[in-house]
Amino acid sequence: MSVHSAARGDITRRRIGAAALIAGVVLLALAVTHGGTASLALTALWRGSLGTWYALTSATLVRAVPLMLTGTAVALAFRGGVFNIGAEGQLLAGAACAAAVALGLPSGGAFTVVAALGAGAVGGAAWAGIAAVLRTRFGVLEVISTIMLNYVALHAVSWLVRGPLQEPTHAYPQTLTITDATRLWRIPGAGRLHAGLLIALLLALAAGWALRHTAAGFRLIATGDNRAAAASAGLVDVAATTTHAFLASGALAGLAGAVEVLGVTFALYEDISPGYGYTAIAVALLAGLDPWKVVASAVLFAALEAGAGAMQRDAGIPSTVVTAVEAMLILAVVAAQAMRRRTAAT
């Protein structure tokens, strides 16, 4: 790395740090504006996210698992030039498929768990595949199709839990609760934290390694950087690479839904996701579309969201304050990246 490149990197890091500091100041100002005290708000935020072992494991890390999977899904898609905004719908499709398999195989045990996880991944990939076909065959922009498919998936889940998959008494809009034998095992001494964390970490690490060290990863990055150049080189099938990016992204998001059903909710119901698929876009952008960095970014967002609830409960500060801070962080990172590219081009 040249001296000038190192200097540019230092400047970018300082800008990001300054943006984070500004976001923190905004949080304090909003806390005071809403009648609370800054110290009380930040204390509640800390205690609700990282301040205790229970908060870390049962609140923050439990939320981080689906964000790691969906964040990695979005990162892979975006790196391949596929603007997949449909991770939320793919997560819901995966959750529905996983619940159907978990309830449909009465034997339970490891086979049923693996089958349900696989069904979730296939369901998410199939849902993303609809957008892939619309783009490759009909030229429909995936930004539009994936957003629309989110709403289709939302209403499809609503229909399922009020129709074919509803519990026998028909008293609640949800499925039956899956048996203990079909649930992901809990990590000993870690409260509600389940084995989905290990799955998410493994897949994020594998995705980052694949981007760096495999031919498939090179083709994905080349397609995302410049589709025309990748196609003209004659060594990259751009259409196939785009489809693979869709399917891989959808499979990871669908797996996130399966993990939620088997590890957290133990049933399928309406509003099973608090918006993990949408937050995943912010997670991936903050990580610079690097699956390895997605792990840290997911934990950060999970901590903010876990602490937001505690801040509202204990300090009377609206949880939307944290949403504003998240938005400022993303805008700061995007701006810093744009400045870095402009500096590199000069």
Protein Blocks (a to p, Z undefined) as FASTA:
>chain_A
ZZklmmmmmmmmmmmmmmmmmmmmmmmmmmmmnopafklmmmmmmmmmmmpmklmmmmmm
mmmmmmmmmmmmmmmmmmnopacfklmmmmmmmmmmmmmmmmmmmngpjklmmmmmmmmm
mmmmmmmmmmmmmmmmnopafklmmmmmmmmmmmmmmmmmmmmmpcfklmagcdddddfk
lpccddehiljacfklmmmmmmmmmmmmmmmmpmklmmmmmmmmommlmmmnopacfklm
mmmmmmmmmmmmmmmmmmmmmmmnopacehkbgolmmmmmmmmmmnoopaklmmmmmmmm
mmmmmmmmmmmmmnopafklmmmmmmmmmmmmmmmmmmmmmmmmZZ
